[in-house]
Amino acid sequence: VQLQASGGGTVQAGGSLRLSCEASGSFDSIVDIHVMAWYRQSPGKEREMIASMIKGATIQYKEALKGRFIFSRDNAKNTVYLDMNKLAPEDTAVYYCGAVTDGNIYWGQGTQVTVSS
């Protein structure tokens, strides 16, 4: 599975961004991928999971981000999205999409999100 993340950039506090992660590889649909997830890593901090989607259905969020971040998918485009709203400087990080399937873990290349105050 190959993952291509995009959509990062610089935004002012209070703004919104949409991240995209297109998956490709040996699968018929992204719903066949056991878990797709968004992570982020800020400088000096460990990578943390933001949200996960199991078999294209069950979505779980990091509690503190619930309501501000929305995880969705477009099966036809084999793409998942992370809509981020009311962004704050503490949301500044490199954002990664990841996938778990066939007993393996796959990562996209990361996309930088910078929120200015």
Phi and psi in degrees as GROMACS dihedral restraints (atoms count N, CA, C in turn):
[ dihedral_restraints ]
;  ai    aj    ak    al  type     phi  dphi    fc
    3     4     5     6     1  -111.7    20    10
    4     5     6     7     1   138.9    20    10
    6     7     8     9     1  -123.1    20    10
    7     8     9    10     1   129.2    20    10
    9    10    11    12     1  -120.1    20    10
   10    11    12    13     1   108.5    20    10
   12    13    14    15     1   -95.1    20    10
   13    14    15    16     1   148.0    20    10
   15    16    17    18     1  -156.0    20    10
   16    17    18    19     1   171.1    20    10
   18    19    20    21     1   107.5    20    10
   19    20    21    22     1    -5.4    20    10
   21    22    23    24     1   -69.2    20    10
   22    23    24    25     1   171.8    20    10
   24    25    26    27     1   165.4    20    10
   25    26    27    28     1  -165.3    20    10
   27    28    29    30     1  -109.7    20    10
   28    29    30    31     1   132.5    20    10
   30    31    32    33     1  -140.4    20    10
   31    32    33    34     1   151.1    20    10
   33    34    35    36     1   -77.2    20    10
   34    35    36    37     1   153.8    20    10
   36    37    38    39     1   -54.4    20    10
   37    38    39    40     1   137.4    20    10
   39    40    41    42     1    93.9    20    10
   40    41    42    43     1   -12.0    20    10
   42    43    44    45     1   -84.1    20    10
   43    44    45    46     1  -174.7    20    10
   45    46    47    48     1  -132.1    20    10
   46    47    48    49     1   154.7    20    10
   48    49    50    51     1  -143.8    20    10
   49    50    51    52     1   152.4    20    10
   51    52    53    54     1  -119.3    20    10
   52    53    54    55     1   122.8    20    10
   54    55    56    57     1   -97.1    20    10
   55    56    57    58     1   145.6    20    10
   57    58    59    60     1  -123.2    20    10
   58    59    60    61     1   149.9    20    10
   60    61    62    63     1  -140.7    20    10
   61    62    63    64     1   109.6    20    10
   63    64    65    66     1   -94.8    20    10
   64    65    66    67     1   129.6    20    10
   66    67    68    69     1  -104.1    20    10
   67    68    69    70     1   142.3    20    10
   69    70    71    72     1  -142.0    20    10
   70    71    72    73     1   157.9    20    10
   72    73    74    75     1   141.0    20    10
   73    74    75    76     1  -157.2    20    10
   75    76    77    78     1   -88.8    20    10
   76    77    78    79     1    73.3    20    10
   78    79    80    81     1  -154.1    20    10
   79    80    81    82     1   157.2    20    10
   81    82    83    84     1   -85.2    20    10
   82    83    84    85     1   -35.0    20    10
   84    85    86    87     1  -153.6    20    10
   85    86    87    88     1   154.8    20    10
   87    88    89    90     1   -64.4    20    10
   88    89    90    91     1   -19.1    20    10
   90    91    92    93     1   -72.2    20    10
   91    92    93    94     1   -13.0    20    10
   93    94    95    96     1   -80.6    20    10
   94    95    96    97     1   -16.3    20    10
   96    97    98    99     1   -78.6    20    10
   97    98    99   100     1   125.3    20    10
   99   100   101   102     1   -58.0    20    10
  100   101   102   103     1   -50.3    20    10
  102   103   104   105     1  -136.6    20    10
  103   104   105   106     1   132.3    20    10
  105   106   107   108     1  -120.0    20    10
  106   107   108   109     1   143.1    20    10
  108   109   110   111     1  -148.9    20    10
  109   110   111   112     1   157.2    20    10
  111   112   113   114     1  -111.5    20    10
  112   113   114   115     1   135.6    20    10
  114   115   116   117     1  -127.1    20    10
  115   116   117   118     1   165.9    20    10
  117   118   119   120     1  -145.9    20    10
  118   119   120   121     1   155.4    20    10
  120   121   122   123     1  -140.3    20    10
  121   122   123   124     1   120.4    20    10
  123   124   125   126     1   -94.1    20    10
  124   125   126   127     1   156.5    20    10
  126   127   128   129     1   -55.2    20    10
  127   128   129   130     1   130.1    20    10
  129   130   131   132     1    78.9    20    10
  130   131   132   133     1     2.5    20    10
  132   133   134   135     1  -119.2    20    10
  133   134   135   136     1   161.6    20    10
  135   136   137   138     1   -77.1    20    10
  136   137   138   139     1   156.3    20    10
  138   139   140   141     1   -67.2    20    10
  139   140   141   142     1   134.2    20    10
  141   142   143   144     1  -124.1    20    10
  142   143   144   145     1   146.6    20    10
  144   145   146   147     1   -82.2    20    10
  145   146   147   148     1   134.2    20    10
  147   148   149   150     1   -95.7    20    10
  148   149   150   151     1   -47.2    20    10
  150   151   152   153     1  -160.0    20    10
  151   152   153   154     1   151.1    20    10
  153   154   155   156     1  -134.4    20    10
  154   155   156   157     1   151.7    20    10
  156   157   158   159     1  -129.4    20    10
  157   158   159   160     1   121.5    20    10
  159   160   161   162     1  -100.6    20    10
  160   161   162   163     1   121.4    20    10
  162   163   164   165     1    49.9    20    10
  163   164   165   166     1    39.3    20    10
  165   166   167   168     1    68.3    20    10
  166   167   168   169     1    11.5    20    10
  168   169   170   171     1  -126.2    20    10
  169   170   171   172     1   -79.3    20    10
  171   172   173   174     1   -65.7    20    10
  172   173   174   175     1   125.3    20    10
  174   175   176   177     1  -116.2    20    10
  175   176   177   178     1   132.7    20    10
  177   178   179   180     1  -125.8    20    10
  178   179   180   181     1   143.4    20    10
  180   181   182   183     1  -120.1    20    10
  181   182   183   184     1   151.3    20    10
  183   184   185   186     1   -60.1    20    10
  184   185   186   187     1   129.5    20    10
  186   187   188   189     1   -53.3    20    10
  187   188   189   190     1   -42.6    20    10
  189   190   191   192     1   -68.6    20    10
  190   191   192   193     1   -16.8    20    10
  192   193   194   195     1  -105.3    20    10
  193   194   195   196     1    -5.0    20    10
  195   196   197   198     1   -59.8    20    10
  196   197   198   199     1   132.2    20    10
  198   199   200   201     1    96.4    20    10
  199   200   201   202     1   -27.5    20    10
  201   202   203   204     1   -97.9    20    10
  202   203   204   205     1   -33.4    20    10
  204   205   206   207     1  -109.1    20    10
  205   206   207   208     1   138.8    20    10
  207   208   209   210     1  -129.4    20    10
  208   209   210   211     1   127.1    20    10
  210   211   212   213     1  -102.6    20    10
  211   212   213   214     1   126.3    20    10
  213   214   215   216     1  -142.1    20    10
  214   215   216   217     1   175.0    20    10
  216   217   218   219     1  -144.0    20    10
  217   218   219   220     1   157.5    20    10
  219   220   221   222     1  -129.4    20    10
  220   221   222   223     1   102.7    20    10
  222   223   224   225     1   -60.5    20    10
  223   224   225   226     1   -39.3    20    10
  225   226   227   228     1   -62.6    20    10
  226   227   228   229     1   -28.5    20    10
  228   229   230   231     1  -102.2    20    10
  229   230   231   232     1     2.1    20    10
  231   232   233   234     1    49.3    20    10
  232   233   234   235     1    43.3    20    10
  234   235   236   237     1  -130.0    20    10
  235   236   237   238     1   138.6    20    10
  237   238   239   240     1  -112.1    20    10
  238   239   240   241     1   157.7    20    10
  240   241   242   243     1  -130.7    20    10
  241   242   243   244     1   154.6    20    10
  243   244   245   246     1  -129.9    20    10
  244   245   246   247     1   108.5    20    10
  246   247   248   249     1   -90.6    20    10
  247   248   249   250     1   123.0    20    10
  249   250   251   252     1  -116.4    20    10
  250   251   252   253     1   125.2    20    10
  252   253   254   255     1  -121.7    20    10
  253   254   255   256     1   160.6    20    10
  255   256   257   258     1    48.5    20    10
  256   257   258   259     1    49.8    20    10
  258   259   260   261     1   -66.5    20    10
  259   260   261   262     1   146.0    20    10
  261   262   263   264     1  -127.7    20    10
  262   263   264   265     1   159.8    20    10
  264   265   266   267     1   -53.2    20    10
  265   266   267   268     1   -32.0    20    10
  267   268   269   270     1   -71.0    20    10
  268   269   270   271     1    -7.8    20    10
  270   271   272   273     1   -84.2    20    10
  271   272   273   274     1    -5.4    20    10
  273   274   275   276     1   -61.9    20    10
  274   275   276   277     1   124.9    20    10
  276   277   278   279     1  -176.2    20    10
  277   278   279   280     1   170.1    20    10
  279   280   281   282     1   -90.6    20    10
  280   281   282   283     1   128.1    20    10
  282   283   284   285     1  -103.9    20    10
  283   284   285   286     1   134.3    20    10
  285   286   287   288     1  -123.2    20    10
  286   287   288   289     1   144.7    20    10
  288   289   290   291     1  -103.8    20    10
  289   290   291   292     1   147.3    20    10
  291   292   293   294     1  -136.6    20    10
  292   293   294   295     1   159.0    20    10
  294   295   296   297     1  -141.3    20    10
  295   296   297   298     1   144.0    20    10
  297   298   299   300     1  -123.1    20    10
  298   299   300   301     1   120.5    20    10
  300   301   302   303     1  -161.3    20    10
  301   302   303   304     1   150.5    20    10
  303   304   305   306     1    54.1    20    10
  304   305   306   307     1    31.7    20    10
  306   307   308   309     1    75.8    20    10
  307   308   309   310     1     8.5    20    10
  309   310   311   312     1  -121.1    20    10
  310   311   312   313     1   156.5    20    10
  312   313   314   315     1  -112.8    20    10
  313   314   315   316     1   133.8    20    10
  315   316   317   318     1  -124.7    20    10
  316   317   318   319     1   146.7    20    10
  318   319   320   321     1  -127.5    20    10
  319   320   321   322     1   144.5    20    10
  321   322   323   324     1   -82.3    20    10
  322   323   324   325     1   179.3    20    10
  324   325   326   327     1   -83.4    20    10
  325   326   327   328     1    -9.4    20    10
  327   328   329   330     1    88.8    20    10
  328   329   330   331     1   144.7    20    10
  330   331   332   333     1  -136.7    20    10
  331   332   333   334     1   133.3    20    10
  333   334   335   336     1   -80.6    20    10
  334   335   336   337     1   131.5    20    10
  336   337   338   339     1  -119.4    20    10
  337   338   339   340     1   124.4    20    10
  339   340   341   342     1  -123.4    20    10
  340   341   342   343     1   125.4    20    10
  342   343   344   345     1  -112.7    20    10
  343   344   345   346     1   118.4    20    10
  345   346   347   348     1   -94.3    20    10
  346   347   348   349     1   146.8    20    10
